Amino acid sequence: MNILWITTDHQQWRTIAGRSACRMPNLQRLIDRGLLFHRPYAPMSVCCPVRAMWASGAWPWHNGVYTQVHSAPSISRDMWPGVVGYADRLRDAGYRTGFVGKWHASQVRPPFHFGFDEVAYPRSCPGALPPGKAFRPEPALPADLPPMRYTPVRQFRWPGSEPFDMWGHNEGPVERLGTHRLAAAACELLAEFAAAHRPWHLAVHFPEPHDAYRPHVRFLEGYDPAEMPVPASFHDDFAGKPGMHRRESETWGHFDERDVRQGTAYYFAYCTQIDDAVGRILDALDATGQTDDTLIAFCCDHGDLVGAHHMWIKSWMPYEEDWLMPMFLAGPGVPAGGVTDHLVQTHDLPHTFCELAGAEPLPHPDGRSLLPLLAEPARDDWEDAVLCACYGCEFFVTMRMVITPRYKLVANGFDYDELYDLANDPDEMHNLIRDPAHAAALSELRAKLYELMARFGDPYGDRPAEGLPGAGRLSRYGGPRYWPRK
């Protein structure tokens, strides 16, 4: 079958499936005929490492991208030579492959180098083009189309920075919006692929609702800031938590509940704007007559705190607003209206696509195919424990997390660890790492952490993967220096 993968950037879990006041009706029509994942997690918490994992299905120690590839203090600018992309596998299996929108997985090589035949509306796609390849021209706009007008509303200022926009709004023809320009490019490519009478894969990556939140005024209608919620964690005092939590919060300066309510209104409106653009893509797919032959996947790279714990955007913070993702699958063979509570991760999707296409598996089994959950969403043999990793963003830190249905253990290489009871403390206000009542659970989680790190060859684990320094032997220089095994 065909595979359409739609993603966003900075989108919270609560924005879909009626979990909040955010309206995304086009995504909802897919959810209604698909499988909704209730506990999907990002494997990492910033754009570039996640997107490199999407492209390769592999952890950073297998693909080479640990932090942001475009910033001055970046650890690396590109994935390592020889990294195989999931699109390589699909193309080898006979698929025509296309990429639209935000790349951000390499600052050196664009998607052509990782298995994509066509690239349209490229964003964050610098680097050398292979011989004979070119980005597709952007869809034309009428010459007499009026310009877009942007009005900034709220600015923030970090210590040492100039003021920067956090939210504002656009006025003018919606055809000029980046979301809708991207959708137009996707529709053109989709129609071309559908006419070729061979299976196709199209990856459509929206850069929104990344800050600054800049919705069109049309989509702000119905979002009254006075009616927007304020997260229960907004007044977190960070007692018993790593000191960098408080410091990160303080970098945002003073803002109050009115700011959170207004920012949330703009954020939700930005999500609704994306949904409108997605609707155009779905209509274009319907027009090809191939909707019933197409698997549609949706997810986001990571979340956005939107005022939770008195912070904005993403970072190395371990909170659910940043790591718990919106994600679902819809299409042939997917149980309509289904929901699964099993823990999954967004980089499971490239492995799923390869199995679905009958393609050769990816070299590193760092994710798992989700096809067993499509067959049986409530199956009882699914391992409900996931590993998450973080090396920071522009400032480097080392963190690992293991998440189970009830608990989250945060292993910090820069401060004391954290333990949250997600069932009884969903806002993650109380660090239980020193609570004797949770000592047994903590011991089990630490053992699971090392089990998962060993499985994936994590260099901070007991035995790194073959080919990495120290492979095959215990080392006192890795995670065990700070993270007890039990």
C-alpha positions, 0 to 999 in steps of 0.5 A: 500500500502507499504510505503518507507520513505527516508530522509537525514540530512542537505539538503537544499530546493534548491537542488531538483526540478531544483532549483539550479545547484545541480543534483539529477536525481533519485529524479527528476524521483520521483518528475516527477511522484509525488507531490512536496511540495513547502513550507514544513518546519521542525518543529525544527532545529536540528537533535534529536528533529526532529527525535523524532517528526518523530518517534512519530508525537508529539512535544517535550512537548509530547515526551520528546526530546527537544535538542540533546540527545547525547551531554553533556548538553542534556536536555534528553537522551530519549523519555518519557516512553509510547510514541507511535511511528507511526511504532507501529501503522503501525505494529498494522495495519498489516505492517512489519516495517524496519529501516535503517540508522540514528536514533538519536531520543534516546540515550537510546533505538534503533528503536526496542522500537518504532515499528520497526521489523528490524533494518539495518545499524544502525547509532546513535542507542545506547542503550539496545536491546529488548530480541531476537532482534539484528541489521542485519549484514551489507552487505558483501564486497569483501575481495580484495576491495581496501580501501577508501582514504580521502583528507581533503580540508578545515578546520574551527576552532571555538573559543576554538576548535581544527580545524575540517574538513568542506569539503574534498573528497574520492577516491576508490570503491564507494561500500565502501561509507557510502551512498552506504553501507546504500543503500545496506542494504536497498536493502537487507531488501526491497527484503526480505520484498517484498517477504513476501506478506504482506504490509511493511514500510521501513524507510531509513535515510541517515546521509548525506549531514551532514558536513563534506561534503565528496563526492567521486571525481566521484560526484565532476565532473561537479561542478566547484566552479567558477560557484557556487552561493554566497547567497545574504545574505552572506554580511548580517550586522545583523543591527536590528537583535538579537545580537546572529546572529552576534555572531554566524557568528563571531564564523566561523572566516574569510572566503570569497566568494571563500570558499562559492563557493568551499564549495557549490560545495562539498555540491552539490556533496555530494547531488548527491552522495546520489542521486546515492545511492537512485537510487540503492534503487529505482532500487531494488524496481523496481526489486520486481515489487512493485513500483506501490504499494508503496508510496515513501516519501522524506524529510530532518530533517533540512537544512544547511546555506552553507555560507548564512548569513556568517554561516555554518551548522544548529543552532537555526537561523530562516533562510529559509536555515535551516527550508525550506525543500525538500519534495515530495510524489510519488506513487499510488494516488499521482498526477503526476507532481503536485505541492502545495504551501500550507504550510506543515511540515515534521512531518505531514508524520507519521500522513499521513502514519497512515491514509494511512494504515488505522491505529489508529491515533497517540495519539497527533494530533500535525501534520496533514495528507497530504492525502487531498492535494494528492486529491486536491493540490490547495484546498482552505480549507487548513490552511496556517500557521505553528508553529516551535519551537527551544530550541537550540542545545548545548546551550539552547535558546527558540524560536517560529516561526509562518510562513504564505505564506508571513510572518515569525514571530520569537518570541525570548526568549533571545533577540528582536523578528524578522519579515520577509516579505518572499515575498519581502525579501526572503533573510531575510535581513530586520527585520521589527519588529519595522516597523509601516507599518507592525504593523497590520500584526505583530498583526495578526501573534502574535495572530496566534502564540498563537492560534497555541501554544494553539492548540498543548498544548505548555507550553509557550502558554497561556494554556499548555496541560493537564498533564503539570504544569500550565495546564488550567490556564494563567501564567505570567511565559510563553511566554507572559513575552516576547511575546506580544499577539497582 
